[in-house]
Amino acid sequence: MNHTIALAGNPNSGKTTMFNQLTGSAQYVGNWPGVTVEKKEGRLKSDKESIIQDLPGIYSLSPYTLEEVVSRTYLIEQRPEAIINVIDASNLERNLYLTTQLAELGVPMVLALNMMDTVKKRGQSINKEKLGRMLGCDAVFTAAVHAEGMEEVAQKAKEAATSGRLPKTASFSSPVENALQRISALIQDAADETYLRWLSIKLFERDEKVMSGLDFSETAKNQLEAIIAECEAAMDDDSESIITSERYQYIAGIMGECVQKGREQLTAVSDRIDTVVTNRILALPIFAFVMWLVYFISMATVGTMGTDWVNDVLFADIVAGTVDAVLGALGISGMLASLIQDGIVAGAGAVLGFLPQMMVLFFCLAILEDCGYMARIAFIMDRMFRRFGLSGKSFIPMLVAIGCGVPGVMASRTIENERDRKLTIMTTTFMPCGAKLPIIALIAGALFDGSPAVAASAYFVGIAAIVCSGIILKKMKTFAGEPAPFVMELPAYHIPSGRNVLLHMWDKAKSFVRRAGVIILPATILVWFLSTFSWSLSTVEDTADSILASVGNLIAPLFAPLGWGDWQSAVAAFTGLIAKENVVGTFGVLFEYAGELSEDGTEIWSTLAAAFTPAAGYSFLVFNLLCAPCFAAIGAIKREMGSAKWTMIAVGYQCLLAYVAAMWVYQFGRLLSGEGFSTGTAVAATTLLGFLYLLLRPAQSCEKKQLCRAGKVSEAR
């Protein structure tokens, strides 16, 4: 029978893992909130007629964040036939808060008590039969990461959908129940009977979205307010706090009946580890060391060996040799042969050559995410961010953006404060995404002998740009205000799932290769064409006489203060706006990576080293890290901002900051290397002073501004 079943639960409760197990899908599972930012659909492996909807993780049905809006809208308007409420059983009390709200929707429900392996390790036990009786629905023990209990929970969900058995709703104290009954009587003619309990509670909480959805007369609104005010006076609290307190009192009774704690509650291993890795003094140095180690493994040792093989053997010998042999056998020469070798093989090969390093890097990052460490980084950064007026919630999208800027921008939906959300969207892409990794690897390898410190510094450049931007922008009226509070459940440390880690690595590698075929390949062909022909469409012997060179020479002076005023570098940076990998692909074509490859396969490295000084090379890296992201990410910014104007402001700010930061790197780098003071150094020093002023100037609150204006009006009078 065809059923529609929704997966609903708190962030980090294991919903997406369960979705993958139930449907055979391969959604990536991140070990922090905000991975699922839109509902995903799949079909049960055991019953292809039944549809499973994976909803974004939420803590409540109050529509404060866009995630909660997505989940609430689906559950109320599209009404699944059953809900699988995925609960982190190791944090049962907090997870049951959402359960009590889901029960009020009038939809059959099954409790999936997930992460039972963690519960058992803590010496606890849960009486699932009694829990099920008290909540009026079946409860199933599961451990989604080990595929335990999946068949049973799917079967129970289908039975619930067929039977239509509804869960029990929470019972509150007499004053609250009396108020809710009066509200129900007030709205029963204007509301669906199924939602009556839920609507009454939401109206009691003064939920504006619910209020606006009902056809209420002014008289009815006044009666409603009188009922709420009477209960608030009797209980000496505001209505929303009253409901929250009542829910937790109800949950406390359930916990007392159904949960048995172990006799010896030893300090959890996670807590002992956290005393070190989240220590106020040691946390950031440990994070810096971890990131250095990740880059040492991926770009200085294991990953480099793979990249060397791909460059020296696969592309230099096998691919180039095979292509030459095939072209010779087919009698193809001249322009077509140049297109294939100097355009396709050179451009795409230059980018794909870094794939082994990227796969090792993604493998290491996936381990950090899956074991629970990266969630701690969000907690650590919250301390620092809040000092500068930023919300710790902003760091979750930035962590997601390490993989790709598009889902990173989309993950800003978890931030309910509109000002903080806009600020986060504007700064999220400063974090180095997967597309920027080939640029990092190229610059670090060609100019800094593959230094893992240079590669790891890319992350801290991004974080510094975000923090400084937050300080400056928060002092402007548009973004002023207290940051949104950051509440996040830190997952227990555990041994990473091999499947999850490999899935993450494969997903990112597949995406990178797909982009190489769909975006980078056409771009490198275009670069080859423009660098091969003149404006009269005749072939040129020297690329300096090509169409591309003439265009590049027009924009190259703009980048001269940054240390790379040659047309090749200017063109490479410009093509990076389409896709950041194009920067490396463009260099591959212009430096004739395949056509003039040396025996050790490092022609592009040596040519780049000759074209850049270390200061200029790091300036080029900083500019490409911070400037406007690829077209796809800009499109995501436009969708999330909902405004072309704000998108232009975001892109303009990113490009301006990238330009100024790159100029500082080059000009002050020249000064420190003994090349002397110049006009460029003076300009860099002036812009730095201006930046420091914006950074250090005191913030003037809106209230002070209003008082100042009021004072001026009084004086005028």
C-alpha positions, -999 to +999 in steps of 0.1 A: +000+000+000+012+035-008+021+055+023+038+089+029+059+089+060+079+119+074+111+117+093+111+144+119+135+151+148+161+173+164+192+183+146+219+156+149+195+129+160+204+106+131+176+114+108+196+116+076+215+084+085+181+067+091+168+081+058+198+066+040+193+032+057+155+031+050+157+043+013+192+031+002+199+067-007+234+082-002+228+116+013+259+129+031+255+129+069+273+157+087+279+156+124+264+190+131+230+207+127+220+222+094+230+195+070+195+190+058+182+224+048+154+212+026+132+182+027+145+152+008+123+124-007+130+087-011+113+054-013+114+025+013+138-002+002+114-028+015+083-012-001+089+010-032+053+023-029+059+040+004+076+075+003+099+088+030+104+125+035+135+136+054+126+169+070+152+195+083+162+190+119+142+212+143+139+218+180+103+229+180+074+237+157+077+275+164+087+290+130+117+309+141+141+296+115+136+287+078+142+251+087+114+251+112+092+268+086+099+241+060+092+212+085+061+229+100+046+238+066+050+202+053+036+186+084+005+208+086-003+216+050+007+183+032+000+160+062+020+128+059+001+096+069+026+089+096+056+104+114+088+086+124+100+108+153+137+102+153+149+107+189+185+108+202+178+084+231+210+096+249+194+130+252+158+118+257+145+146+278+154+174+254+143+154+223+108+147+238+101+184+238+096+182+200+077+149+205+050+165+226+044+191+198+043+165+170+017+145+190-006+175+189-007+176+151-032+147+149-009+125+128+000+088+136+035+085+150+062+060+158+092+068+181+126+057+168+147+057+199+180+062+180+216+059+193+208+032+218+244+020+215+254+052+233+226+048+259+239+013+268+275+024+271+263+049+297+247+022+317+212+035+312+181+017+302+147+028+287+115+010+291+102+014+255+069-004+262+060+019+290+072+049+270+050+039+241+019+035+264+024+069+280+028+086+246+002+065+228+024+052+200+049+024+193+086+029+203+114+011+186+151+008+196+174+018+167+210+025+160+208+039+124+246+041+120+247+003+124+214-003+105+198-018+137+160-016+140+154-003+105+130-030+093+110-028+125+106+010+125+095+010+088+070-017+095+056+001+126+053+033+106+033+016+079+011+000+105+005+034+122-004+049+088-029+021+081-045+021+116-047+058+120-040+055+157-032+089+171-006+096+198-016+110+232-012+147+238+005+162+268-017+171+297-010+204+315-019+220+348-055+230+355-052+268+348-035+261+315-060+234+305-089+256+314-074+284+292-069+260+263-105+247+265-118+282+264-096+290+233-108+258+216-144+268+221-136+302+207-121+289+175-139+256+169-161+270+141-130+285+123-106+256+127-102+220+116-110+196+145-078+177+138-057+207+146-078+221+174-055+212+203-024+224+184-040+256+172-052+264+208-017+260+222-002+281+194-027+308+199-020+307+236+016+313+228+006+342+206+020+326+174+016+353+148+016+329+118-013+309+133-032+341+142-029+355+107-041+322+092-075+323+111-104+345+102-107+363+136-130+392+144-117+420+166-141+408+193-127+373+192-091+386+193-099+406+224-115+376+240-085+355+232-061+381+247-082+383+278-080+345+283-043+345+278-037+375+301-059+359+329-037+327+328-005+347+327-016+367+358-026+335+376+008+318+369+029+349+370+047+342+337+044+349+300+023+325+279+052+310+259+073+303+290+042+288+307+038+263+278+075+255+278+075+248+316+044+227+313+059+205+286+090+199+306+070+190+337+051+165+316+084+151+302+099+149+337+070+126+347+077+104+316+114+103+324+108+092+360+087+063+349+106+051+318+143+058+323+166+039+346+201+054+351+231+032+357+244+028+392+277+044+384+275+074+362+312+079+353+323+110+334+317+103+298+347+099+275+334+128+254+334+151+285+369+141+294+381+148+258+362+181+258+380+193+289+411+195+267+399+202+231+374+229+241+396+244+268+396+282+266+434+284+262+442+252+243+412+250+219+425+273+192+461+260+192+448+225+190+425+234+161+455+251+143+476+220+148+448+197+136+444+217+104+482+218+099+482+180+103+454+175+078+472+195+052+505+178+060+489+145+052+470+156+022+494+180+005+529+171+018+528+133+021+501+109+011+481+132-011+512+145-029+523+110-038+489+105-055+491+138-073+527+132-084+516+099-099+486+114-117+508+142-131+540+123-139+525+090-150+488+092-158+487+125-177+524+130-187+529+094-200+497+075-203+471+101-213+494+124-233+511+094-250+478+077-258+463+109-272+494+114-293+493+078-306+456+080-314+459+114-331+488+101-352+470+069-361+440+089-372+461+113-391+449+143-371+473+172-368+474+209-367+446+229-351+425+199-339+455+182-324+464+215-306+428+218-293+429+183-279+464+184-264+469+221-255+432+228-247+415+197-233+443+176-219+463+206-207+435+225-191+414+196-176+446+177-167+460+206-147+429+206-126+423+168-123+460+164-113+451+177-079+422+152-074+443+128-052+452+155-028+416+167-026+404+132-020+428+127+009+419+161+023+381+154+021+388+120+037+406+137+067+379+163+071+352+137+069+369+119+098+369+151+119+333+157+111+320+122+117+339+117+150+323+149+164+354+172+165+342+197+139+310+203+160+333+214+188+350+239+165+316+255+161+313+257+199+348+271+202+342+297+175+310+308+192+331+321+221+352+342+197+324+352+174+302+365+202+330+388+214+328+405+180+290+407+177+286+375+156+264+346+163+280+312+167+252+299+144+271+316+116+299+291+119+277+261+109+272+274+073+309+282+072+318+246+081+294+234+054+310+258+029+343+240+033+328+214+010+310+238-013+298+274-010+263+267-024+251+245+005+271+267+028+250+297+018+218+276+019+227+265+055+223+301+066+186+292+068+192+279+103+197+315+115+164+331+125+177+367+129+175+384+095+204+407+101+227+378+112+215+357+083+224+384+057+258+390+073+265+352+073+255+349+036+279+378+028+309+362+045+303+324+043+322+320+010+354+334+025+360+299+037+380+279+012+356+255-006+366+224-025+369+244-057+396+266-042+417+236-030+435+232-064+446+269-062+458+264-026+477+232-037+492+249-068+505+280-049+517+260-019+535+235-042+550+258-067+561+286-045+563+273-009+576+237-014+543+222-006+542+238+029+512+225+049+514+257+070+507+278+039+478+255+029+464+255+064+467+293+066+440+295+039+414+285+065+426+311+090+426+338+063+390+330+058+382+330+095+400+363+099+381+379+070+348+367+086+356+380+120+369+414+107+339+417+084+316+409+113+331+436+135+329+462+108+295+454+095+279+450+129+287+486+136+265+496+107+228+503+112+217+476+088+234+448+108+234+463+143+218+443+171+225+415+195+235+382+179+211+354+179+217+329+208+235+297+197+222+264+211+237+232+197+238+197+209+273+185+209+274+149+196+293+123+216+326+114+202+326+081+184+347+061+159+339+074+125+317+053+102+338+040+073+308+042+050+300+078+060+336+089+056+340+072+022+307+085+011+317+120+019+350+117+000+334+100-030+306+126-031+330+155-031+354+139-056+325+130-079+312+166-078+347+179-086+351+156-116+316+164-128+324+201-126+356+194-145+335+179-174+306+203-173+321+237-165+359+235-165+363+216-198+343+242-219+361+270-201+395+256-209+385+251-246+374+287-247+407+298-231+426+277-257+406+293-286+411+329-273+448+323-267+454+306-301+437+331-324+440+369-330+411+392-336+414+385-373+408+348-364+443+338-377+465+316-355+493+332-336+527+319-329+530+338-296+500+338-272+510+374-264+494+384-297+462+365-291+426+378-283+430+366-247+463+386-243+448+418-256+418+415-232+441+404-204+464+434-209+434+457-205+426+444-170+462+435-159+471+470-147+443+467-122+462+439-105+497+454-107+495+468-071+488+432-060+521+419-076+507+400-105+501+425-133+508+401-161+479+393-184+480+355-178+474+359-140+447+385-146+429+362-170+432+332-147+417+352-118+389+364-140+380+329-153+378+319-116+345+337-114+329+310-135+344+282-113+374+285-091+390+254-105+393+274-138+422+293-123+444+262-124+429+251-158+437+285-173+473+283-161+474+248-176+465+260-210+485+292-210+516+275-197+512+247-222+511+221-194+507+191-218+526+204-248+559+211-231+558+189-201+592+182-185+602+147-175+592+151-139+558+166-148+563+199-131+563+223-160+533+243-147+550+245-112+583+258-125+566+283-149+544+296-121+574+299-098+592+320-124+561+342-129+555+349-092+575+360-062+564+344-029+547+377-018+529+379-052+520+343-051+504+345-016+487+377-027+472+358-057+461+331-033+444+355-009+426+373-037+411+341-050+402+329-016+382+360-007+369+375-039+334+367-053+326+330-054+317+310-085+285+318-105+266+289-088+274+303-053+264+338-065+231+323-076+226+308-042+233+342-026+207+357-048+181+331-039+188+333-001+190+371-001+159+374-023+173+407-037+194+416-066+206+447-048+218+428-018+235+402-040+254+430-057+263+445-023+276+411-011+297+404-043+310+440-043+321+438-007+338+404-012+358+417-043+368+449-025+380+431+006+399+405-015+416+433-035+426+453-004+438+422+015+459+410-014+474+444-018+485+444+018+501+410+014+521+420-016+531+455-006+540+448+030+557+415+018+579+436-005+587+460+023+597+432+047+619+415+020+639+447+017+626+460-016+620+494-001+590+518+003+570+527-028+538+545-039+520+511-036+532+507-001+519+541+008+485+533-007+485+499+012+493+517+045+466+543+040+439+516+033+451+496+063+447+527+086+412+532+072+404+495+078+417+497+114+396+528+120+365+509+108+375+479+129+383+498+162+358+526+161+332+524+189+298+512+179+270+537+184+238+521+193+205+531+177+193+544+210+222+568+213+216+580+178+180+586+186+190+605+218+215+626+198+188+634+172+163+643+200+189+665+216+195+684+184+158+689+179+155+703+214+184+727+208+168+738+176+136+746+194 
